[in-house]
Amino acid sequence: MTSVTIEEFQKLDIRVGKIINAEKIEGAKKLLKLTVDIGEKRTLVAGIAEYYEPSSLIGKNIVVLANLQYKKIMGIESQGMLLAAVQDGIPFILTVEGDVKPGARVS
């Protein structure tokens, strides 16, 4: 495992995001398009379609890396990344308990 300094960690903009919409991406077996409120609306493309039904995600408070460089995936601009733990190849989305407002910083 590689160590990072506190200064490197502080460069990461990790926020609580509330999923407000989720849908399958036509022609993609593994990808979902998520609309997430992180204090502003963002679109995320996530490789979780084999493990999560879109309707089960709406309303969940998740953890988002907000300052990841944007990338086009299947023609959709992904504006961040949801964080998940992966065990035996299965992603488990990191969620936040309680009444935390979208956009709250994780530190």
C-alpha positions as a Markdown table, in Angstrom:
| # | Residue | x | y | z |
|---|---|---|---|---|
| 1 | Met | 0.0 | 0.0 | 0.0 |
| 2 | Thr | 1.3 | 3.5 | -0.9 |
| 3 | Ser | 1.2 | 6.2 | 1.8 |
| 4 | Val | -0.1 | 9.7 | 1.0 |
| 5 | Thr | 0.6 | 12.9 | 2.9 |
| 6 | Ile | -2.2 | 14.8 | 4.6 |
| 7 | Glu | -1.7 | 17.5 | 2.0 |
| 8 | Glu | -2.3 | 15.0 | -0.8 |
| 9 | Phe | -5.4 | 13.7 | 0.9 |
| 10 | Gln | -6.7 | 17.2 | 1.4 |
| 11 | Lys | -6.7 | 17.7 | -2.4 |
| 12 | Leu | -9.5 | 15.2 | -2.7 |
| 13 | Asp | -13.0 | 16.7 | -2.7 |
| 14 | Ile | -15.1 | 13.9 | -1.2 |
| 15 | Arg | -18.7 | 14.8 | -0.6 |
| 16 | Val | -22.1 | 13.3 | 0.4 |
| 17 | Gly | -24.3 | 12.9 | -2.6 |
| 18 | Lys | -28.0 | 12.1 | -2.8 |
| 19 | Ile | -29.0 | 10.0 | -5.8 |
| 20 | Ile | -32.0 | 11.7 | -7.4 |
| 21 | Asn | -32.2 | 9.6 | -10.6 |
| 22 | Ala | -30.7 | 6.3 | -11.8 |
| 23 | Glu | -31.1 | 4.6 | -15.2 |
| 24 | Lys | -29.5 | 1.9 | -17.3 |
| 25 | Ile | -27.4 | 3.1 | -20.2 |
| 26 | Glu | -28.6 | 1.6 | -23.5 |
| 27 | Gly | -26.0 | -0.8 | -25.0 |
| 28 | Ala | -24.1 | -1.1 | -21.7 |
| 29 | Lys | -24.4 | -4.2 | -19.6 |
| 30 | Lys | -22.4 | -2.9 | -16.6 |
| 31 | Leu | -23.1 | 0.9 | -16.5 |
| 32 | Leu | -25.7 | 3.1 | -14.8 |
| 33 | Lys | -26.2 | 6.8 | -15.3 |
| 34 | Leu | -26.8 | 8.5 | -12.0 |
| 35 | Thr | -27.9 | 12.0 | -11.3 |
| 36 | Val | -26.6 | 13.0 | -7.9 |
| 37 | Asp | -27.1 | 16.1 | -5.7 |
| 38 | Ile | -23.7 | 17.0 | -4.1 |
| 39 | Gly | -24.8 | 20.6 | -3.5 |
| 40 | Glu | -25.1 | 20.9 | -7.2 |
| 41 | Lys | -26.4 | 18.3 | -9.7 |
| 42 | Arg | -23.8 | 16.0 | -11.2 |
| 43 | Thr | -24.0 | 13.1 | -13.6 |
| 44 | Leu | -22.0 | 10.0 | -12.7 |
| 45 | Val | -21.5 | 6.9 | -14.8 |
| 46 | Ala | -21.0 | 3.9 | -12.5 |
| 47 | Gly | -20.2 | 0.2 | -13.3 |
| 48 | Ile | -22.7 | -1.2 | -10.9 |
| 49 | Ala | -25.6 | -2.2 | -13.2 |
| 50 | Glu | -25.1 | -5.9 | -12.7 |
| 51 | Tyr | -25.5 | -5.5 | -8.9 |
| 52 | Tyr | -28.0 | -2.7 | -8.4 |
| 53 | Glu | -31.4 | -2.0 | -9.8 |
| 54 | Pro | -31.7 | 1.7 | -10.7 |
| 55 | Ser | -35.0 | 2.2 | -8.7 |
| 56 | Ser | -33.3 | 0.8 | -5.5 |
| 57 | Leu | -30.7 | 3.6 | -5.6 |
| 58 | Ile | -32.9 | 6.6 | -5.7 |
| 59 | Gly | -32.8 | 8.5 | -2.4 |
| 60 | Lys | -29.6 | 6.9 | -1.1 |
| 61 | Asn | -26.9 | 9.1 | 0.4 |
| 62 | Ile | -23.6 | 8.0 | -1.1 |
| 63 | Val | -20.0 | 9.1 | -1.0 |
| 64 | Val | -18.7 | 10.8 | -4.1 |
| 65 | Leu | -15.2 | 11.9 | -5.3 |
| 66 | Ala | -16.3 | 15.2 | -6.7 |
| 67 | Asn | -13.0 | 16.6 | -8.2 |
| 68 | Leu | -12.1 | 13.6 | -10.4 |
| 69 | Gln | -11.3 | 14.8 | -13.9 |
| 70 | Tyr | -14.5 | 14.5 | -16.0 |
| 71 | Lys | -14.5 | 11.6 | -18.6 |
| 72 | Lys | -16.9 | 10.7 | -21.4 |
| 73 | Ile | -18.1 | 7.1 | -21.0 |
| 74 | Met | -20.6 | 5.7 | -23.6 |
| 75 | Gly | -21.1 | 9.3 | -24.8 |
| 76 | Ile | -22.0 | 10.5 | -21.3 |
| 77 | Glu | -19.8 | 12.9 | -19.4 |
| 78 | Ser | -19.1 | 11.4 | -15.9 |
| 79 | Gln | -18.6 | 14.2 | -13.5 |
| 80 | Gly | -17.2 | 12.4 | -10.5 |
| 81 | Met | -17.1 | 8.9 | -9.0 |
| 82 | Leu | -19.2 | 7.1 | -6.5 |
| 83 | Leu | -17.1 | 5.2 | -3.9 |
| 84 | Ala | -17.6 | 1.6 | -3.2 |
| 85 | Ala | -15.9 | -1.2 | -1.3 |
| 86 | Val | -15.3 | -4.2 | -3.5 |
| 87 | Gln | -15.3 | -7.7 | -2.1 |
| 88 | Asp | -14.9 | -10.8 | -4.3 |
| 89 | Gly | -15.5 | -8.6 | -7.3 |
| 90 | Ile | -18.8 | -7.3 | -6.0 |
| 91 | Pro | -19.2 | -3.5 | -5.4 |
| 92 | Phe | -20.8 | -2.4 | -2.1 |
| 93 | Ile | -21.7 | 1.3 | -2.4 |
| 94 | Leu | -20.5 | 3.4 | 0.5 |
| 95 | Thr | -23.6 | 5.1 | 2.0 |
| 96 | Val | -24.0 | 7.7 | 4.8 |
| 97 | Glu | -26.4 | 7.3 | 7.7 |
| 98 | Gly | -28.5 | 10.0 | 9.2 |
| 99 | Asp | -29.8 | 13.3 | 7.9 |
| 100 | Val | -26.7 | 14.6 | 6.2 |
| 101 | Lys | -27.2 | 17.3 | 3.6 |
| 102 | Pro | -26.0 | 16.7 | 0.0 |
| 103 | Gly | -22.7 | 18.4 | -0.5 |
| 104 | Ala | -21.4 | 17.9 | 3.0 |
| 105 | Arg | -17.6 | 17.4 | 2.9 |
| 106 | Val | -16.1 | 14.1 | 4.0 |
| 107 | Ser | -12.9 | 14.5 | 5.9 |
